[in-house]
């Protein structure tokens, strides 16, 4: 079944419909609704992604502690004449990173909704390859004086990247990994005087998610999922912890492919976008109030469905809480929406 919302313009048109403004064909249209929607869409989308741990937006990645030999990935700019392998990583002209979904990928410009490319979510740092390390899918390594490679399989041990599978040579397409300039928090990381390590946050990071695997057979205080606390601190672009790793890190990613969105999230995002567009397009206080009520309705429904799908969890110990408004019924009950709702 085809998703009701296919593109960012679908969400923008739903927003414009809410406020009684003419719909658009594309963000590039020569009209005020198109210009205002284009300016506000990504800002509003990222804000709504950060409000809660949406089930559709969670991604997982293996992170390795930064060392004095760590390099940072620098993808080559997409070239229509280059044939890309599956797992290849490129940057578009705006600097966003994309990953190839197919082999023999030629002449297909990376874009939202493409069958050939998806937005990249994963590690940004590469370590020098070592024979005694077991690598996982998505791990990045480089060879001294040579290319950078990405693992396309788990349990990848003692396989020299130069030999090919289970490695993909990103350097074949011009991607490189360069030595890092580590402007780390004082006393942390490979040059600091403490045991705490630095991890570079993954590309597309929006916020942390609950890390522990839930244990439904174990009852804790009658309500929780058995979450264990950690010493993690986020100081962008780093994660700081005493753990030596590797970390199997779960996070909310900067999802851009609209068909992956939960449809109630699309409705909530459209209402929020409509609220942002209402003043510049209508100057109607009455429409602003009506759109605000519509947003409260849709965000509440979306969070309820998300809570059911994600399951219960303890509050995030890192201090992040959903930012959606607390409605009067929540206040009367003396509570607020749970984490992940």
C-alpha positions in Angstrom: 0.0 0.0 0.0 1.3 3.4 -1.0 1.8 5.9 1.9 -0.6 8.8 1.9 2.3 11.3 2.3 5.1 10.7 -0.3 7.0 14.0 -0.3 7.7 17.1 1.8 5.4 19.0 -0.6 2.6 16.7 0.4 3.0 17.7 4.0 3.4 21.4 3.0 0.1 21.2 1.0 -1.7 19.7 4.0 -0.4 22.6 6.1 -1.6 25.1 3.5 -4.9 23.4 3.4 -5.4 23.8 7.1 -4.9 27.6 6.9 -6.9 28.1 3.7 -3.9 29.0 1.5 -3.5 27.8 -2.1 -1.6 24.6 -2.6 1.8 24.5 -4.4 3.4 22.2 -7.0 6.9 22.5 -5.7 8.9 24.5 -3.1 10.6 26.2 -6.1 7.2 27.7 -7.2 7.3 31.5 -7.6 4.7 32.2 -4.9 4.7 33.3 -1.3 3.2 30.0 0.0 6.0 28.0 -1.7 8.7 30.3 -0.4 7.5 30.4 3.2 6.9 26.6 3.3 10.3 25.9 1.8 12.0 28.1 4.5 10.1 26.6 7.4 9.7 22.9 6.4 13.1 21.4 7.5 13.3 23.6 10.6 9.9 22.4 11.7 10.6 18.8 10.8 13.8 18.6 12.8 12.1 20.3 15.8 9.3 17.7 15.8 11.7 14.8 15.4 13.5 16.1 18.6 10.3 16.3 20.6 10.0 12.6 21.2 11.7 9.3 20.5 9.6 8.4 17.5 9.7 4.7 16.7 10.1 5.3 12.9 13.1 7.6 13.5 15.3 5.3 15.6 18.5 4.1 14.0 21.4 2.0 15.4 25.1 2.4 14.8 28.4 1.0 16.2 30.6 3.8 17.6 34.3 3.5 18.5 36.2 5.7 20.8 38.3 8.4 19.2 42.1 7.8 19.4 45.1 9.7 18.2 44.9 7.9 14.9 41.2 8.4 14.3 40.2 9.9 10.9 37.0 11.6 9.9 35.0 10.6 6.8 35.0 13.1 3.9 32.6 11.8 1.2 33.2 12.7 -2.4 30.7 15.0 -4.1 28.2 13.0 -6.2 29.2 12.7 -9.9 26.5 11.6 -12.4 29.2 9.9 -14.5 30.5 7.7 -11.7 29.2 4.2 -11.2 28.6 3.6 -7.5 28.5 0.3 -5.6 25.9 -0.6 -3.0 26.9 1.0 0.4 28.9 3.8 -1.3 28.6 7.2 0.4 28.5 10.6 -1.4 27.8 14.2 -0.5 25.3 16.3 -2.6 25.9 19.9 -3.5 24.3 21.1 -0.3 26.7 18.9 1.8 24.1 16.2 2.8 25.4 12.6 2.8 23.7 9.8 0.9 24.3 6.0 0.7 23.8 3.9 -2.4 21.1 1.3 -2.2 22.1 -0.6 -5.4 25.1 -1.7 -7.2 25.9 -0.4 -10.7 24.3 2.9 -9.6 24.9 5.4 -12.4 23.3 8.7 -13.3 20.7 8.7 -10.4 20.9 11.9 -8.5 20.5 11.5 -4.7 17.2 12.8 -3.5 14.4 12.2 -1.1 12.3 9.3 -2.2 15.0 7.9 -4.6 15.0 4.1 -5.2 18.8 4.3 -5.6 19.9 6.4 -2.6 18.9 6.9 1.0 20.0 9.5 3.5 23.1 8.3 5.3 22.9 7.6 9.0 26.0 6.1 10.6 29.5 6.6 11.9 31.6 9.6 10.9 34.9 8.4 12.1 37.2 5.7 10.7 39.9 3.8 12.6 43.0 2.2 11.1 42.2 -1.5 10.3 43.6 -4.1 12.7 43.6 -7.8 12.4 42.6 -8.4 16.1 39.3 -6.4 15.9 35.9 -7.7 15.0 34.0 -5.3 12.8 30.2 -4.8 12.3 28.0 -3.6 9.5 28.6 0.1 9.0 32.1 0.2 10.6 34.5 2.5 8.8 38.2 1.7 8.6 41.2 3.0 6.6 44.6 1.5 5.7 47.8 3.5 6.2 48.5 5.5 3.1 45.4 3.9 1.4 41.7 4.0 1.1 38.7 4.1 3.4 36.4 1.1 3.6 32.9 0.3 5.0 32.0 -3.1 6.4 28.8 -4.6 4.9 28.6 -7.5 7.3 28.7 -8.3 11.0 31.3 -10.6 12.6 33.9 -9.3 10.1 37.2 -10.4 11.6 40.7 -10.9 10.0 39.4 -9.9 6.5 41.8 -7.5 4.9 39.8 -4.7 3.3 42.0 -4.7 0.3 40.6 -8.2 -0.5 37.1 -6.9 -1.0 33.9 -8.4 0.5 32.8 -8.0 3.3 34.3 -4.6 2.7 33.3 -1.9 0.2 36.1 0.4 -1.0 34.7 4.0 -0.6 38.0 5.4 -1.9 37.2 3.9 -5.3 34.7 6.8 -5.7 36.9 9.5 -4.3 35.8 9.4 -0.7 38.6 9.8 1.8 39.2 9.8 5.6 41.3 12.6 6.9 43.1 13.1 10.3 40.9 14.7 12.9 41.5 18.0 14.6 40.1 17.1 18.0 38.7 20.2 19.7 37.6 18.0 22.6 36.3 19.1 26.0 39.2 19.8 28.3 40.8 16.7 29.9 38.6 14.2 27.8 39.6 12.0 24.9 42.8 10.7 23.6 45.0 13.6 24.7 43.3 14.2 28.1 44.3 13.1 31.5 41.2 11.1 32.3 39.8 7.6 31.6 36.7 9.1 29.9 36.5 8.6 26.2 35.2 10.7 23.3 32.9 9.3 20.6 31.9 11.3 17.6 28.1 11.4 17.4 26.8 9.6 14.3 25.8 11.5 11.1 22.2 12.6 11.2 22.0 12.6 15.0 19.0 14.4 16.5 18.9 13.1 20.1 19.6 9.9 22.1 17.1 7.1 22.5 16.7 4.5 25.2 19.6 2.1 24.8 18.7 -1.0 26.7 16.9 -4.0 25.3 13.6 -4.2 27.0 12.9 -7.1 29.4 9.2 -7.7 29.5 9.6 -10.8 31.6 11.3 -8.8 34.4 9.1 -6.5 36.6 10.7 -3.4 38.0 8.5 -1.1 40.2 5.5 -2.5 38.3 6.0 -0.1 35.3 9.5 0.1 33.9 11.3 -1.7 31.2 14.4 -2.5 33.3 16.5 0.4 32.0 20.1 0.7 33.3 21.6 4.1 33.9 24.8 5.3 32.2 27.4 8.1 32.6 26.9 9.4 29.1 27.1 13.1 28.4 26.4 14.7 25.1 28.6 17.7 24.2 28.0 18.0 20.5 29.6 16.8 18.3 30.8 14.2 21.0 29.4 11.7 23.4 31.5 11.4 26.5 31.6 8.2 28.7 34.0 6.0 30.7 33.1 3.1 28.5 35.9 1.8 26.3 33.4 0.6 23.7 32.5 -0.2 21.1 29.1 1.3 21.8 26.0 -0.1 20.1 24.3 3.3 20.0 20.6 3.9 19.4 19.5 7.4 18.5 16.8 9.5 16.8 18.0 10.3 13.3 17.3 13.2 11.0 14.9 11.2 8.8 14.0 12.9 5.5 12.3 10.2 3.5 8.6 11.0 4.0 7.2 7.5 3.3 9.1 6.3 6.4 7.2 8.7 8.6 4.3 7.5 10.7 1.3 9.0 9.0 -0.1 10.6 12.2 3.3 12.2 12.6 2.9 13.6 9.1 -0.5 15.0 10.2 1.1 16.5 13.3 4.0 18.0 11.3 1.6 19.5 8.8 -0.4 21.1 11.6 2.7 22.5 13.1 3.9 23.8 9.8 0.5 25.3 9.2 0.9 27.1 12.6 4.2 28.5 11.5 2.9 29.6 8.1 -0.4 31.1 9.4 0.9 34.5 10.4 3.0 35.3 7.3 0.3 34.0 4.9 -3.0 34.9 6.6 -2.4 37.4 9.4 -5.5 35.8 11.0 -5.5 35.4 14.8 -8.6 33.2 14.6 -6.8 30.8 12.1 -3.8 30.7 14.4 -5.9 29.6 17.3 -7.7 26.9 15.2 -4.5 25.6 13.8 -2.9 25.5 17.3 -5.9 23.3 18.5 -5.5 21.1 15.4 -1.8 20.6 16.2 -2.6 19.7 19.8 -5.0 17.1 18.6 -2.7 15.5 16.0 0.4 15.5 18.1 -1.5 13.9 21.0 -2.8 11.1 18.7 0.6 10.6 17.1 2.3 10.3 20.5 -0.3 7.9 21.8 0.2 5.5 18.8 4.0 5.9 19.1 3.8 4.9 22.8 1.9 1.8 21.9 4.4 0.8 19.2 7.5 1.7 21.2 6.4 0.2 24.5 7.0 1.5 28.0 10.4 2.9 29.1 11.9 4.7 32.0 12.4 8.5 31.6 15.6 9.3 29.8 18.4 10.0 32.4 20.1 12.5 30.1 17.6 15.2 30.7 15.8 15.2 27.4 12.0 15.2 27.7 9.4 15.5 24.9 8.5 19.2 24.4 4.9 18.8 23.3 2.4 21.0 25.2 0.9 19.5 28.4 -2.8 19.6 27.9 -5.3 20.4 30.6 -6.3 16.7 31.1 -2.6 15.9 31.7 -2.4 18.7 34.3 -5.6 17.5 36.1 -4.1 14.0 36.3 -0.9 15.5 37.7 1.2 14.0 35.0 2.7 14.5 31.5 3.3 12.3 28.5 5.7 9.5 29.1 9.1 9.2 27.3 8.7 8.1 23.7 5.0 9.0 23.7 
